[in-house]
Amino acid sequence: MLLWKRIAVGDNERVLVFNRNRFLTILGPGEYVLSNWLRSLREERYSVNSPVFAGEWTDYLMKERPEIAARHFAVAETGDAQVAIVFVDGKLFRVIPPGTRVLFWKGFREMTVELVDVMEKPEVDKDRTLALMKLGRESLVMFTAVDENKAGLLYLDNRFVRVLEPGTHAFWSVRAPRVEAIDLRRQTLEVTGQELLTRDKVTIRVNITAEYKVRDPLKAGTEVKNFTETLYRLLQLAVRQTLGKRTLDEILAEKVDVEERQAAEVREQMAAIGVEVGVIALKDIILPGEIREILNQVVAAEKQAQANLIRRREETAATRSLLNTANLMKDNPVLVRLKELETLERLTEKVGHLTVHGGFETLLTRLLPPE
């Protein structure tokens, strides 16, 4: 029995019609009456308010029914080295990755597509950057910021391209962009706790410091894997060559620093990779516990010997002074008298109250034993 099917399509709708799962047509706005023999018709409804056609018939329509596809869809198709920026009603809508075909419903919304060859233009145009930021990950863009006093080394597809100035930059992620930031300010590198043997086989630990500044970020970032690690190793070698040929006593007595010849070699090798090295200094020498204890004992013994020597000298000087005084007093009665008065003065200084009977001569006679 012959049957009919009535299909009403709204202004913002499109309907795909199938007969026994075989595509027939696409219906635009209006009312339709279609033959539905044995009730074999089936319909799929889509709203053009969602611009993208998300059905599974994309490839079929483009290959087998191109006239219907051209009438109802705008096509955005990218090659293997392209991305497509899609605008709907003049506003950024989405970004289509390489090797992709997307159909957009034609209708009351205006759609435009801008193709970009990412091989020729890997960097996003400045006037597109802000809008693409709002899409987040869907933008297919990597955003990077290079701070002031820094330089950025740009790599695309794991190959160095150029040096980036401070500011915000955007690159299509299809090219696998990578940016390494290099600080151009003067910095300090600390090499701490380096153990080494002195010439007399004593193990010590030292701390080294060095100032450096990157002058050529391109060389510093590409000539070696890590320029700070390179400087670190060169400083280690320099201090070993300086201290390894000296004894512990020489190191402590001479306040040894990194030799100028070794420091010059460090500066020369770092300059070859674009890094200027300034002051190189030996900050600390740390001795093992048992060596520190022995040195403390040696220092204590030396100081004790010095104290004993000074004490003996003072005793000898005092004895010599007494002998000289005695020789003078032997032949000079007046001097003896003055000495007696001096002694009496010292004695009376500690007496709170003194009563003298018999006069001053009697006092001296009683205080001093007769000769």
matplotlib code that plots the C-alpha trace (Angstrom):
import matplotlib.pyplot as plt

x = [0.0, 1.3, 1.8, 2.8, 4.9, 4.5, 7.7, 7.7, 11.1, 11.5, 13.5, 16.5, 16.3, 17.6, 16.4, 18.3, 16.0, 16.9, 15.1, 16.1, 19.4, 20.2, 20.6, 17.9, 18.1, 18.4, 15.2, 15.4, 12.7, 9.1, 6.6, 7.0, 5.0, 7.1, 6.2, 6.7, 6.3, 6.2, 7.1, 10.8, 11.6, 13.7, 14.7, 17.5, 17.0, 19.7, 19.6, 21.6, 22.0, 24.9, 26.9, 28.9, 27.4, 28.2, 26.7, 28.5, 27.7, 30.3, 32.6, 29.7, 28.1, 31.3, 32.2, 28.8, 26.5, 28.6, 25.7, 23.7, 26.7, 27.4, 23.8, 23.6, 27.1, 30.2, 33.3, 36.4, 39.2, 42.8, 45.9, 48.6, 50.5, 47.4, 45.1, 41.8, 40.5, 36.7, 34.7, 30.9, 29.2, 32.6, 33.6, 36.2, 34.4, 37.0, 40.3, 40.5, 43.6, 45.6, 44.2, 40.6, 37.3, 34.4, 31.0, 29.1, 25.4, 24.6, 21.8, 21.2, 24.7, 27.7, 30.7, 34.2, 37.3, 41.0, 43.6, 47.1, 50.1, 51.9, 55.1, 55.4, 53.9, 54.5, 53.9, 50.4, 49.6, 49.5, 45.9, 44.7, 46.5, 44.0, 41.0, 42.8, 43.7, 40.0, 39.7, 42.2, 43.4, 41.1, 43.0, 45.8, 48.2, 51.1, 51.4, 54.6, 55.9, 59.5, 60.2, 62.3, 66.0, 65.6, 65.9, 63.9, 65.3, 62.6, 62.6, 60.2, 60.0, 63.1, 65.1, 66.4, 64.7, 65.5, 65.9, 62.8, 62.7, 60.8, 57.0, 54.2, 54.5, 52.1, 53.0, 50.9, 51.2, 51.2, 54.9, 55.7, 57.1, 59.4, 60.9, 63.9, 64.3, 67.9, 68.4, 70.6, 71.2, 74.4, 74.1, 76.1, 76.9, 77.8, 79.8, 79.4, 80.9, 83.5, 85.8, 89.4, 92.8, 95.7, 99.2, 99.8, 96.6, 94.3, 90.6, 89.0, 85.8, 85.6, 83.0, 83.5, 81.6, 81.6, 79.8, 78.7, 76.5, 75.2, 76.4, 75.3, 72.1, 72.3, 75.7, 74.9, 71.7, 73.0, 76.7, 76.4, 73.5, 73.6, 76.0, 75.6, 76.6, 79.6, 80.7, 80.1, 82.4, 85.1, 85.1, 85.4, 88.5, 90.1, 89.9, 91.2, 94.2, 94.8, 94.6, 95.5, 99.2, 99.5, 99.8, 97.2, 99.7, 100.3, 96.6, 95.9, 99.0, 98.8, 95.1, 95.1, 92.6, 91.9, 95.0, 94.8, 95.9, 93.2, 90.6, 91.7, 91.1, 87.6, 86.8, 88.2, 86.2, 83.0, 83.5, 83.6, 80.0, 78.8, 79.1, 81.2, 82.7, 83.7, 85.0, 86.0, 86.6, 87.3, 84.8, 85.3, 87.7, 86.0, 88.3, 87.3, 86.4, 89.6, 91.8, 90.1, 90.6, 94.3, 94.8, 93.0, 95.4, 98.4, 97.1, 96.4, 99.9, 101.5, 99.6, 100.5, 104.2, 104.0, 102.3, 105.1, 107.8, 106.2, 105.9, 109.6, 110.6, 108.6, 110.1, 113.6, 112.9, 111.5, 114.5, 116.9, 115.1, 115.3, 119.0, 119.6, 117.6, 119.6, 122.9, 121.8, 120.5, 123.8, 125.8, 123.0, 121.5, 119.0, 117.6, 117.2, 115.3, 113.0, 112.4, 111.4, 109.0, 107.5, 107.0, 105.5, 103.1, 101.9, 101.4, 99.5, 97.1, 95.3, 95.1, 91.9, 93.2, 96.9, 98.2, 101.9, 103.8, 107.3, 107.5, 108.2, 111.6, 110.1, 107.5, 110.1, 112.2, 109.4, 108.2, 111.6, 113.9, 117.3, 120.3]
y = [0.0, 3.4, 5.8, 9.4, 11.2, 14.9, 16.7, 20.2, 22.0, 25.2, 28.2, 27.2, 23.5, 21.2, 17.6, 14.7, 12.1, 8.4, 5.5, 2.2, 3.8, 5.2, 9.0, 10.7, 14.5, 17.4, 19.5, 23.2, 25.3, 24.5, 21.7, 18.5, 15.4, 12.4, 8.9, 6.6, 3.1, 0.5, 3.2, 3.0, 6.8, 8.0, 11.6, 13.3, 16.8, 19.4, 22.9, 25.5, 27.5, 25.0, 25.8, 22.6, 19.6, 16.8, 13.9, 10.9, 11.6, 14.3, 12.3, 10.7, 14.0, 15.6, 12.7, 11.3, 14.2, 17.3, 19.4, 18.9, 19.6, 22.8, 24.0, 23.4, 23.6, 25.8, 23.7, 24.2, 21.8, 21.9, 20.3, 18.6, 21.8, 24.1, 25.2, 27.0, 29.9, 30.0, 33.1, 33.2, 36.5, 38.2, 36.6, 33.9, 30.6, 27.8, 26.6, 23.5, 21.3, 20.1, 17.3, 17.9, 18.6, 20.3, 21.2, 24.3, 24.8, 27.7, 29.9, 33.2, 33.2, 34.4, 32.2, 32.9, 30.7, 31.8, 29.2, 29.5, 27.6, 26.8, 25.9, 29.4, 31.3, 29.4, 32.5, 33.7, 37.2, 39.8, 40.9, 37.3, 36.6, 38.0, 36.3, 33.0, 33.2, 33.1, 29.7, 28.1, 24.7, 24.6, 27.5, 25.0, 27.8, 27.8, 31.2, 32.1, 35.2, 36.2, 38.4, 41.6, 41.0, 37.6, 36.2, 33.3, 30.6, 29.4, 25.9, 24.5, 20.8, 20.5, 22.9, 26.3, 29.2, 32.5, 34.5, 36.1, 39.5, 40.2, 40.2, 37.8, 35.4, 32.9, 30.0, 27.3, 24.1, 22.0, 22.9, 21.6, 25.0, 25.2, 28.3, 28.2, 31.4, 32.6, 35.1, 38.0, 39.5, 39.1, 36.0, 34.0, 30.3, 28.5, 25.3, 23.9, 20.9, 19.9, 17.2, 17.0, 15.7, 18.0, 17.1, 15.6, 13.4, 15.4, 15.4, 18.8, 20.3, 23.7, 26.2, 28.2, 31.2, 32.8, 35.7, 35.3, 37.1, 35.8, 38.0, 35.9, 33.9, 32.1, 30.6, 30.0, 28.1, 26.1, 25.5, 23.3, 21.4, 23.5, 26.4, 26.6, 22.9, 23.6, 26.5, 24.3, 21.6, 24.1, 25.6, 22.2, 21.4, 24.8, 24.5, 20.9, 22.0, 24.8, 23.1, 19.6, 20.5, 22.2, 20.8, 21.6, 23.9, 25.8, 26.2, 27.5, 29.6, 31.4, 31.8, 30.2, 31.3, 29.9, 30.5, 33.3, 31.0, 28.5, 31.3, 32.7, 29.3, 29.2, 32.6, 31.8, 28.6, 30.2, 33.3, 30.9, 29.9, 33.5, 33.7, 36.3, 35.2, 37.8, 37.2, 33.6, 33.1, 30.4, 31.1, 28.4, 25.6, 23.0, 20.5, 17.1, 16.9, 15.1, 17.5, 20.5, 19.0, 18.4, 21.9, 23.4, 21.5, 22.8, 26.3, 26.0, 24.6, 27.5, 30.1, 28.5, 28.4, 32.1, 32.9, 31.0, 32.9, 36.2, 35.3, 34.3, 37.5, 39.5, 37.6, 38.1, 41.8, 42.1, 40.3, 42.5, 45.6, 44.4, 43.8, 47.2, 48.8, 46.9, 48.0, 51.6, 51.4, 49.8, 53.0, 55.6, 56.0, 58.7, 56.2, 53.7, 56.3, 57.0, 53.3, 53.1, 56.0, 54.4, 51.1, 52.9, 54.7, 51.4, 50.0, 52.9, 53.0, 50.0, 51.3, 53.1, 54.9, 55.3, 56.8, 57.5, 57.6, 58.7, 60.5, 59.4, 58.0, 55.7, 54.5, 53.6, 51.9, 49.7, 48.9, 48.1, 45.6, 46.8, 46.2]
z = [0.0, -1.0, 2.0, 2.3, 4.8, 5.7, 6.9, 8.2, 8.4, 10.5, 9.4, 11.6, 10.7, 8.1, 7.6, 6.0, 4.5, 4.1, 2.5, 4.1, 5.3, 1.9, 1.6, -0.5, 0.0, 2.4, 3.1, 3.8, 5.5, 4.3, 4.3, 2.2, 1.4, 0.4, -0.7, 2.2, 0.6, 3.3, 5.9, 4.8, 5.2, 8.0, 8.9, 10.8, 12.0, 12.6, 13.9, 11.9, 15.2, 15.7, 12.6, 12.3, 10.6, 13.1, 11.0, 9.8, 6.1, 5.5, 3.3, 1.4, 0.6, -0.6, -2.8, -4.0, -3.8, -4.3, -5.7, -2.5, -0.4, -2.2, -1.9, 1.9, 3.3, 3.4, 3.4, 5.5, 4.4, 5.4, 4.0, 6.0, 6.6, 7.0, 9.7, 9.1, 11.2, 11.0, 11.6, 12.1, 11.7, 11.8, 15.2, 15.7, 16.0, 15.9, 14.5, 12.3, 12.5, 9.5, 7.3, 8.3, 6.5, 8.3, 6.9, 8.1, 7.5, 5.2, 6.4, 8.1, 9.6, 7.6, 7.7, 6.4, 6.5, 6.6, 5.6, 7.2, 5.9, 9.2, 7.4, 5.9, 8.8, 12.0, 14.1, 14.7, 13.4, 16.2, 15.4, 15.9, 19.2, 21.6, 20.0, 19.9, 23.6, 24.4, 22.7, 25.1, 24.0, 21.0, 19.5, 18.5, 19.5, 22.0, 23.8, 25.5, 27.4, 27.4, 30.5, 30.5, 30.8, 29.2, 25.7, 24.2, 21.9, 19.6, 18.3, 15.7, 15.0, 17.3, 15.2, 16.3, 14.4, 16.1, 19.3, 20.7, 22.3, 25.5, 25.1, 24.3, 21.3, 19.8, 17.5, 15.9, 18.0, 14.8, 14.5, 18.0, 19.2, 22.2, 23.8, 26.1, 28.2, 28.9, 31.7, 30.6, 34.1, 36.0, 38.2, 40.8, 40.6, 43.8, 43.8, 47.3, 49.2, 46.7, 48.2, 47.1, 48.3, 49.1, 48.1, 51.6, 51.2, 53.5, 52.4, 52.5, 51.3, 49.6, 48.4, 45.3, 43.9, 40.4, 38.8, 35.2, 32.6, 29.2, 26.4, 23.4, 24.2, 20.9, 21.6, 25.3, 24.4, 21.4, 21.7, 24.8, 26.4, 29.6, 30.0, 33.8, 34.1, 31.9, 34.1, 37.2, 35.9, 34.8, 38.3, 39.8, 37.6, 38.3, 42.1, 42.0, 39.9, 42.3, 45.7, 44.7, 44.3, 47.7, 51.2, 53.9, 55.7, 52.5, 51.8, 55.3, 55.7, 52.2, 52.1, 48.6, 46.0, 42.5, 40.5, 37.9, 35.1, 35.9, 36.3, 32.9, 31.2, 32.7, 31.4, 28.0, 27.5, 28.7, 26.5, 23.5, 24.3, 24.9, 28.7, 30.4, 33.8, 36.3, 39.9, 40.8, 44.5, 47.0, 49.7, 52.4, 53.2, 55.5, 57.3, 58.6, 62.3, 63.4, 61.5, 63.0, 66.5, 65.8, 64.4, 67.5, 69.7, 67.7, 67.9, 71.6, 72.2, 70.2, 72.1, 75.4, 74.4, 73.4, 76.8, 78.7, 76.7, 77.5, 81.2, 81.4, 79.7, 82.2, 85.2, 83.8, 83.3, 86.9, 88.4, 86.5, 87.7, 91.3, 90.9, 89.5, 92.4, 95.0, 93.5, 93.5, 97.1, 98.3, 97.8, 98.3, 101.8, 100.5, 98.0, 100.8, 102.8, 99.8, 99.4, 103.1, 102.7, 99.6, 101.5, 104.5, 102.1, 100.6, 104.1, 105.5, 102.4, 103.8, 107.4, 108.3, 111.4, 112.5, 115.8, 116.0, 119.4, 119.7, 116.4, 112.8, 113.7, 116.2, 113.7, 111.2, 113.7, 114.9, 111.3, 109.9, 111.4, 112.5, 110.2]

ax = plt.figure().add_subplot(projection="3d")
ax.plot(x, y, z, "-o")
ax.set_aspect("equal")
plt.show()
